[in-house]
């Protein structure tokens, strides 16, 4: 686990749950922006991800992801400050899944590009995935060019040794089962402020499912934002400063409604 303190007096804590296949270092810019905005930041690499795991093929259980996210939230709560959870991609879906099972002591949630229905599937195996041996390797083949239009990110991460979209067939089947469970669940999340934002040109997911999920929750405070032309990784896009200001405004508005002076 890693924690970065806010620059100056902290107003809240943000837990970042990253996407599948990547690691927390891809969020260095976002972490610094949050710190500048007065937020402590807690994050970590999900099991099987990042340099410490050394894995190139993902076969982790989704229950291990869930337990890991719960630990991050528990650590963040020790600061006795309002807590926001920011989940991106698969990270957003994991948090949604947790919320359907239990209540988390959080001020609000920010979900970007949640994985609820895959538009980009493993091309060679998508039609026969259910028939494959559980241990068979599947290349999801999500490249940096599919995630962002930001050329600087192409340069920075084109040789990222800690990024791998190769999974076991059993892992991908568990992903499909979790997404279906989230969308078909009759259990609504508890009434808490939620922001969902997606890219209008997302190459990875069908973003209409995110909007449908949000409308089914019947929350008293929620926002949905589709960023025209942006790809899947909103915090890596050329417009990321505008994206950050949007989520910061959401959090500050929630804090004001709770009686905090921002």
N, C-alpha and C positions, 0 to 999 in steps of 0.2 A: 504494500500500500504506500502511496505517496500523498503528502499534504503540502500545499503551498499556502502561506499566509497572505491575507489581503495587504495591499499597500495602504497603510494608514488604518483608521478605525474600521473594523469589519462590521458589515450590516447583515450578512447571512453567509451560509455555506452552500456550495454547489458540489454535488457528486456527479462525476461524468462517467457514464457507462458506454464504452466504445463499441464500434461495429464489429461484425465477424471478420476474421482473417488479419486484422490490423493490430495496433498497439497504442498505448497512451501517448507516445511521443508525437503522433500525428496531430495531437491537439495542443501543441506547445503555444501556438499563437492564441488560441481561444483561452487557454489557462491564463496567459499573461493579461489578456483583455479583462477577464473576470477579476483578476487581482487588482488591476487598475480601477475597476468599478467598485471595489470595496467588498469583494467576496473571497472567503477562504475557498480553496478547491481541494477536494479529495478524489483521487482516481487510482486506478490500478489496471494492470493487464489481466484480462479474463483468463481462466485456466486454459493452458495449451497455447497461449498467445504471448508474443513478445520475446525478447532475447533470452530471458531466463528459462523459458520452456524448452527451447531447442527443437521444437516439433515442426515438421514440414507437412504432416498430414493430420488433419483435425479429426479426432475420434472421441473427444470429451463428451461426457453426458451433459444434458441441459440442466439437470439438477445441480451439477457442480457450478454452472454459471449462476444459477439462482442463489445458491448458498453464498457464493462469492459477493454478489451484489448486496445481499443482506448484511454481510460483514462490513462492506464499505459504508452502508447507511448507518450502521451501529456506531462506527468510528466517528462519522460526521456529527452524529447527535451529541457526542461528548462536549462539543463547544457550546451547547445551550444557546444556539442561535437558530433563527428560522432556516429551514433546510429545503433546498430545491434539488430535484433529481433530473439530470439532463441525460437522456438516452438517445443514441443515434443508431439507426439501422437495426441490426439484431439487438443491440443494447436497449433500444426503445421497446422492442417486442418482449424482451425478458422482463422489463419493469412492468409493462402492461399485464403480463401473465401473473406476476406477483400480486399486483393490485387486485386482480380478480379473485385471489385467494385470501388476502388479508389486508388490513388497514395499516398504512405506514404513516408515521408522525412527521409529515412533510407539509410545507407551506404551499407547494405547487410542483407541477411536473412539466417538463419540456421534452417533447418527443419530435425528433427530426427524422424524416424518411423512414418510418418504421417498416420492418419486414412483416407484412401481413399477406401479401400475395406476390410471388416472384414473376417479374416480367422476363428477366434474364435467368434462364435455367441452364444447367449443364447440357450443352447441345447434343452430345453424342448419346447421352443416357436418359434424357428426360422422358422419353416414351416408354422405356423399359425399366425404369429405376426400381419399381416395386419388385421386380423379378431378380434383381442383382443380389449376389452374395453380400451379406452385411459388411464383410471385410474388404470388398472391392473398392479400389480408389476411384474417385470421381473428381474431375477438375471443373469447378464452378466457373473458372476462367473469367473472373472479374478483374479487369485491368484498370490501371490508374486512369487511362483515357476514357473509360466508361463512367468513372466516378466524378471527374471534374474537368472543367475547361481551362483550368489554371496551369499555364505552361510552366510556371515556377515549381509547381508540385510535380510535374513530369520529371523535371531535372532532379529534384530533391529525393524523390521516392522511386525512381525507375529501377534502381538496383537495391531496393530495400530487402535485405536478407531475412527480415523478420515478418515479412508479409507473404502469406501463402493461402491460396483459395482451393487447395486440394483437400478433399474430405473423404471419409469412408462413406459408403452408401448408407450405412445405418445412421450416420450423423445427419445426412440430408433428409432421410425419412423422418427422423425426429424433429427436424426443423419444420417440415411440412405438417406434421401432426400438431406442433405447438401453434403454428399460424392458424390452422383450422380451428383449434380449441379456442383461441382468442376471439376469432370472428363469430363462432357459433355459441359461445357461452351466454347463458341467460343471466349470469351474475353481473350486475353493473358495479363499476368501481365506486368507492365512497365519494361523496361530494367534495371535491377539492379543485382548485383552479388548475386547468390544463391548457397548455399551448401545443398544438401540433402544426408543424410547418414542413412543407415538401417542395421539391423542385418541379417546376412545370415541364422540364425536359428530362425527368428521371429515367435513366436507362436500365435501372435495376429492378424497381418494384412498380406495381400498379398502384398509384397513389390514391385512386378512388376508394380503395379499401380503408385507408386511414381516415378519410372524411366520413365514411359510413360508420366506422367504429366510434368515432367521436360523437356523431349524432345519436347513436344508440345508448349513450351513457346518461343522457338527460341531466347534465351538470348545470349548476346555476351560474358558473363562471368558466367560460372556455373561449379559446380563439383558434381559428384555423387560417393558415396563411399559405398560399401557393406562390412561390417565387418564379415568376415568368422567366423562361429560358435557362434557369439554373439546373444543374445536374444533381446527382444523388448526394454528394458530399457538400452540404451547404456551407460548412465552416472552412472549406478549402477553396471555394469559388472566388473569382475576382471581386464579387460584390460582398465578400464576407464581412466587411465593416458595417454595411447596412444591415446584414443579417444579425450581427451581434447587437447593434443598437436596438433592434426589434425585440430580442429576447431580454435584454437588460430592461427595457421599458416595461415588459410584461412582469418581470420580477419586482421592479420598483413599485408598480401599481398594486401588486399583491401585498407587498410589505406595508404600503400606506393603508390598505384596507384592514390590515391587522393592527394598525395603530402605531407603526414604527415611523420615525422621522427619517426620511431619505434625503 
